[in-house]
Amino acid sequence: MIKITLLNEEGKKFTVQQKSIKTRSMRDLIKFHAEVEAVENGNSEMTELDMIDKMIVVVADMFM
């Protein structure tokens, strides 16, 4: 099970739980990790903003 704690519009915390992770989400996570490693090793370029945007999508997809 995975959990994420977020803040709502009123600033109150709430937790979302997911009992399992879809195979597609795991593939996307592994792909994202490889992209980050390529950037860190100097084999690819990605702005920090693009990296954060991709990370948000990967995490959000895990809870859909």
N, C-alpha and C positions, 0 to 999 in steps of 0.2 A: 504494500500500500504506500502511496506517496501522498504528501500533504503540502499545501502552500497556504500561507497566511497572508492576507491582503488587507488593505484599508479601504473602506467604502467612502462615499462622498462626505459623510459626516465625521470621518476620521476614526470610525470604530473598526476594530479588527474583526475579521471573520476568517474561518479556515475552510478550505475546500479539500475534500479527500477523493482520491481515485483508487479503486481497489486493484486495478491492473492497468498496464500500459500496453497500448496497441503496438503491434509489430511495426507499423508504419512510423509511429512516433519514435520508436527505438532506432530505426534506420535513419530518420532525420537527425536525431541526436548524435549518432555516430558520424554522420556526414558533416554536421556542424563542427564537431570536435576535430575532424580531419582538416577542415578549412581553417580553424583557429591555429592548429599546429603548423600548417603551411605558412600562415602569416608570421607566426613566431619564429619560424626557421628562415624567414626571408625569401621563401619560394613563391609567395603570393602577396598581394596587397589588398587590404580592406580597411576602410576607415573605422574608427571606434564606434561611430554612430551606426554604420551598417552592421557591425558585429552585434551591437546591442539590439538593433531591430530584429536581426535573425534569431538571437537568443530568446527574445520575447515571443516570437512566433512559435519556436520549438517548444517552449514551456507551456504556452497557452494551448497548443495542440494536444499536449498530454492530458489536459483536463477537459477535453471536449468529448 
